[in-house]
Amino acid sequence: MEAVIHGILLAHILSGGVALVAAPVAMVATKGGEAHRKWGKAYFWAMTVVFVTALVLSIFKWIPFLLMIAVFSYYWVVSGYRWLYLKKLGSGTSPGMLDWAALTIALVFNLAFTAWGIIQAISGNLGFYAYLAIGFGIGGLVVASGNLRRFLNNKDRNAWLFEHLGGMLGSYIAAVTAFSSQVFSFMPELWQWIWPSIAGAPVIAYTTYKYKKKISRNRKVEDLMTLKAES
């Protein structure tokens, strides 16, 4: 059994390394181009392996924090990826069973994550990890509830683009956070967990602003997806 766990851990580490490399390449590639799609898929499947292996490890060793982080971060990936197939949501396309299942799981787990963090904080257990659990849980609920609103009543034909960007960039922040928490031992422990969010949130905000500004200039989203990024 130890050999099996070691193999799963190795697969987790290797797939995490692939994800850390694939995402930046997809980010700088021409949006909508072959390289962007290829590296984006590589990132998605690498993160899928990361999720499955983290799920197994967290259950086998029973680490609730790791289990909930795995679900929290993977929903960003699934959500961001699936929005590529929901471009016409509200005008002929409806969320599929996979979308609703992922959303339901995300809502339940993030609610449980938040509640678990509050319980741990009140009981004085886990130190700052309890507050991290609360923060991650609330963040996950915000993302999932936003998708729920889109599913039920989406009036923005460009929503898919911003949800795709937010999901993929958000999941990459989670991946960097996991890497930082295991490798950046030179940092104070709390900062190992929070600096990727502090650094990444403005990137998501700026990227969203940039594309909204282009669209406001009567640029079609389809055109933006086939051109290199502009300043």
JORANOR-V603937 format. One record per backbone hydrogen bond with DSSP energy under -0.5 kcal/mol. CO is the residue of the C=O (numbers start at 1). NH is the residue of the N-H. If there is no record, write none. Layout:
co->CO nh->NH
co->CO nh->NH
//
This chain:
co->1 nh->5
co->2 nh->6
co->3 nh->7
co->4 nh->8
co->5 nh->9
co->6 nh->10
co->7 nh->11
co->8 nh->12
co->9 nh->13
co->10 nh->14
co->11 nh->15
co->12 nh->16
co->13 nh->17
co->14 nh->18
co->15 nh->19
co->16 nh->20
co->17 nh->21
co->18 nh->22
co->19 nh->23
co->20 nh->24
co->21 nh->25
co->22 nh->26
co->23 nh->27
co->24 nh->28
co->25 nh->29
co->30 nh->33
co->30 nh->36
co->33 nh->37
co->34 nh->38
co->35 nh->39
co->36 nh->40
co->37 nh->41
co->38 nh->42
co->39 nh->43
co->40 nh->44
co->41 nh->45
co->42 nh->46
co->43 nh->47
co->44 nh->48
co->45 nh->49
co->46 nh->50
co->47 nh->51
co->48 nh->52
co->49 nh->53
co->50 nh->54
co->51 nh->55
co->52 nh->56
co->53 nh->57
co->54 nh->58
co->55 nh->59
co->56 nh->60
co->57 nh->61
co->58 nh->63
co->63 nh->67
co->64 nh->68
co->65 nh->69
co->66 nh->70
co->67 nh->71
co->68 nh->72
co->69 nh->73
co->70 nh->74
co->71 nh->75
co->72 nh->76
co->73 nh->77
co->74 nh->78
co->75 nh->79
co->76 nh->80
co->77 nh->81
co->78 nh->82
co->79 nh->83
co->81 nh->84
co->82 nh->85
co->83 nh->86
co->86 nh->89
co->88 nh->91
co->88 nh->93
co->93 nh->90
co->96 nh->100
co->97 nh->101
co->98 nh->102
co->99 nh->103
co->100 nh->104
co->101 nh->105
co->102 nh->106
co->103 nh->107
co->104 nh->108
co->105 nh->109
co->106 nh->110
co->107 nh->111
co->108 nh->112
co->109 nh->113
co->110 nh->114
co->111 nh->115
co->112 nh->116
co->113 nh->117
co->114 nh->118
co->115 nh->119
co->116 nh->120
co->117 nh->121
co->118 nh->122
co->119 nh->123
co->120 nh->124
co->120 nh->125
co->121 nh->124
co->126 nh->129
co->127 nh->130
co->127 nh->131
co->128 nh->132
co->129 nh->133
co->130 nh->134
co->131 nh->135
co->132 nh->136
co->133 nh->137
co->134 nh->138
co->135 nh->139
co->136 nh->140
co->137 nh->141
co->138 nh->142
co->139 nh->143
co->140 nh->144
co->141 nh->145
co->142 nh->146
co->143 nh->147
co->144 nh->148
co->145 nh->149
co->146 nh->150
co->147 nh->151
co->148 nh->152
co->149 nh->153
co->153 nh->155
co->155 nh->157
co->156 nh->159
co->158 nh->161
co->158 nh->162
co->159 nh->163
co->160 nh->164
co->161 nh->165
co->162 nh->166
co->163 nh->167
co->164 nh->168
co->165 nh->169
co->166 nh->170
co->167 nh->171
co->168 nh->172
co->169 nh->173
co->170 nh->174
co->171 nh->175
co->172 nh->176
co->173 nh->177
co->174 nh->178
co->175 nh->179
co->176 nh->180
co->177 nh->181
co->178 nh->182
co->179 nh->182
co->179 nh->183
co->180 nh->184
co->183 nh->185
co->184 nh->187
co->188 nh->192
co->189 nh->193
co->190 nh->193
co->190 nh->194
co->191 nh->195
co->194 nh->198
co->195 nh->199
co->196 nh->200
co->197 nh->201
co->198 nh->202
co->199 nh->203
co->200 nh->204
co->201 nh->205
co->202 nh->206
co->203 nh->207
co->204 nh->208
co->205 nh->209
co->206 nh->210
co->207 nh->211
co->208 nh->212
co->209 nh->213
co->210 nh->214
co->211 nh->215
co->212 nh->216
co->213 nh->217
co->214 nh->217
co->214 nh->219
co->215 nh->218
co->220 nh->223
co->220 nh->224
co->221 nh->225
co->223 nh->226
co->224 nh->227
co->227 nh->31
//
